[in-house]
């Protein structure tokens, strides 16, 4: 679901759609503003270094990633004119999402049909196991 689809769902549910919330009308520009403001407030809180806890969904948390080195450990290994030496990524801040218990226990779709007709087991993928397809 992208932002436009989220806005459409908020608009539909607030106006008597499936699982509607209120006995009032809620136009699409209001839904757009509500979703936009909510996302902006979450981003502003994260920029200040605060945790954002959304019950039933999870927690957004700012964490510091350590500096690390990727690639070859040897200095400058030229192959076909390319330098395949190590690349150092400096320490930086990033956002981590920790799902709420109720979200973790939610039954997920076990398999999804791909465009090529193969089925992939999402739960095995999430655990890092291969399903052989």
Buried (B, 14 or more C-beta within 10 A) or exposed (E): EEEEEBBBBBBBBBBEEEEEEEEEEBEBEBBBEBBEEEEEEBEEBBEEEEEBEEEEEBBBBBEEEEEEEEEEEEEEEEEEEEEEBEEEEEEEEEEEEEEBEEEEEEEEEEBEEEEEEEEEBBEBEEEEEEEEE
